[in-house]
Amino acid sequence: MSDTGDQSLVAQISDAFDDVEPIPTRLTDVAKAAFTWRRADAELAELLFDSSTDELVGVRGTTSDRRSFRFGHGDFVVRVHLTQATLIVMVEPPLSVGCRVVTEGRTEELRTDEYGEFAVAAPELPARIEVDVPSGTVLTPWITG
């Protein structure tokens, strides 16, 4: 490609970015906060199920105001059900363990009951759940919506 061709291509790429709206501050903040999970004593749980993207087989009327997630790490599963009003967390196998609901401006310390569950008012998003299992702390990825 000639210098003229290169300059033309660079100009076209530059023009394409002129029409792009700026990234919202909140999205930038969430992206930066995503790196705060990097703690030597914590492990990031893997997303196993998200009701907004995974299809429920054999279930009628799957439209719901509830969003459900399932995260896994090692022998543990963390189930999260989120509505506009409530956050329900279930740890499997059932254990009474320390947990935290972390948002941009707040960390709420909680403990699951003997069934491995707790329920609280729905937090502001983005949020993540930290669970202190016997092998260490497990973090869910940030839940953004």
C-alpha positions as MATLAB code, in Angstrom:
seq = 'MSDTGDQSLVAQISDAFDDVEPIPTRLTDVAKAAFTWRRADAELAELLFDSSTDELVGVRGTTSDRRSFRFGHGDFVVRVHLTQATLIVMVEPPLSVGCRVVTEGRTEELRTDEYGEFAVAAPELPARIEVDVPSGTVLTPWITG';
ca = [
       0.000    0.000    0.000;
       1.313    3.462   -0.846;
       1.770    6.315    1.597;
      -1.318    7.945    0.076;
      -3.287    4.732    0.581;
      -2.047    4.466    4.196;
      -3.007    8.069    4.899;
      -6.416    7.508    3.351;
      -6.987    4.413    5.507;
      -5.885    6.224    8.678;
      -8.220    9.108    7.796;
     -11.149    6.706    7.289;
     -10.482    5.012   10.642;
     -10.187    8.384   12.351;
     -13.472    9.525   10.788;
     -15.209    6.344   12.027;
     -14.286    7.217   15.624;
     -15.576   10.793   15.272;
     -19.169    9.457   15.342;
     -18.670    7.235   18.425;
     -20.246    8.570   21.590;
     -17.949    8.896   24.600;
     -17.851    5.965   27.016;
     -20.127    6.690   29.997;
     -18.243    7.458   33.204;
     -20.119    4.717   35.071;
     -18.986    2.097   32.550;
     -15.391    3.267   32.836;
     -15.647    3.100   36.638;
     -17.063   -0.451   36.475;
     -14.281   -1.547   34.145;
     -11.651   -0.158   36.511;
     -13.377   -1.705   39.528;
     -13.291   -5.101   37.812;
      -9.590   -5.242   38.550;
     -10.017   -4.655   42.293;
     -10.891   -8.347   42.785;
      -7.268   -9.209   42.227;
      -6.404  -10.284   45.731;
      -3.886  -13.004   46.472;
      -6.216  -14.580   49.046;
      -9.332  -14.705   46.824;
     -10.398  -16.774   43.847;
     -12.759  -15.631   41.103;
     -15.765  -17.925   40.674;
     -16.750  -19.002   37.181;
     -20.143  -18.019   35.797;
     -22.003  -21.286   35.185;
     -25.480  -19.918   34.445;
     -27.067  -16.530   33.726;
     -30.835  -16.455   33.247;
     -30.564  -13.521   30.833;
     -28.524  -15.545   28.351;
     -29.036  -19.232   29.155;
     -32.204  -20.906   27.986;
     -34.386  -22.678   30.520;
     -35.377  -25.976   28.939;
     -38.915  -27.236   29.528;
     -40.057  -24.131   31.414;
     -43.100  -22.165   30.322;
     -43.279  -18.397   30.565;
     -39.599  -17.709   31.214;
     -40.140  -13.953   31.258;
     -39.375  -12.881   34.794;
     -38.410   -9.853   36.827;
     -35.857  -12.080   38.543;
     -32.325  -12.529   37.315;
     -30.583  -15.708   38.398;
     -26.907  -16.629   38.327;
     -24.909  -19.684   39.301;
     -21.187  -19.362   39.979;
     -18.799  -22.201   40.715;
     -15.371  -22.615   42.206;
     -13.928  -25.952   43.234;
     -16.492  -27.854   45.302;
     -18.652  -24.783   45.918;
     -21.540  -23.221   44.028;
     -22.929  -19.757   44.752;
     -26.471  -19.172   43.503;
     -27.676  -15.594   43.233;
     -31.260  -14.462   42.626;
     -31.752  -10.738   42.093;
     -34.981   -8.777   41.767;
     -35.535   -5.042   41.982;
     -36.282   -5.473   45.696;
     -34.291   -8.483   46.913;
     -30.948  -10.253   46.663;
     -30.941  -13.923   47.679;
     -27.660  -15.839   47.900;
     -27.318  -19.601   48.422;
     -24.021  -21.394   49.026;
     -23.816  -25.085   48.101;
     -23.075  -27.308   49.860;
     -25.018  -25.554   52.635;
     -22.651  -23.876   55.095;
     -22.913  -21.035   57.561;
     -20.129  -18.785   56.259;
     -19.195  -15.128   56.222;
     -20.184  -13.209   53.101;
     -20.001   -9.697   51.763;
     -22.118   -7.834   49.244;
     -19.762   -5.324   47.622;
     -20.887   -2.304   45.601;
     -18.984    0.729   44.358;
     -19.500    2.632   47.582;
     -20.366    0.040   50.216;
     -19.528   -3.387   51.621;
     -22.209   -5.165   53.641;
     -20.968   -7.927   55.977;
     -23.355  -10.880   56.262;
     -23.456  -14.523   57.281;
     -25.392  -17.342   55.653;
     -27.723  -19.374   57.842;
     -27.309  -23.125   58.440;
     -28.875  -23.729   55.015;
     -26.206  -21.609   53.315;
     -28.611  -18.769   52.513;
     -29.163  -15.079   53.149;
     -31.554  -12.485   51.745;
     -31.153   -8.711   51.804;
     -32.507   -5.666   50.026;
     -31.253   -5.512   46.446;
     -27.990   -3.557   46.264;
     -27.074   -0.855   43.798;
     -25.360   -2.327   40.767;
     -22.681   -3.162   39.923;
     -22.274   -5.572   42.831;
     -20.421   -8.755   43.606;
     -20.612  -11.389   46.313;
     -17.628  -12.507   48.384;
     -17.978  -15.835   50.201;
     -15.525  -17.104   52.827;
     -15.523  -20.869   52.238;
     -13.192  -23.157   54.225;
     -10.582  -23.162   51.430;
     -10.472  -19.332   51.159;
     -12.471  -16.439   49.761;
     -14.434  -16.844   46.535;
     -15.554  -13.762   44.578;
     -18.282  -13.630   41.980;
     -17.645  -11.494   38.926;
     -19.341   -8.081   39.021;
     -23.079   -8.262   38.415;
     -23.890   -5.249   36.286;
     -27.546   -5.648   35.436;
];
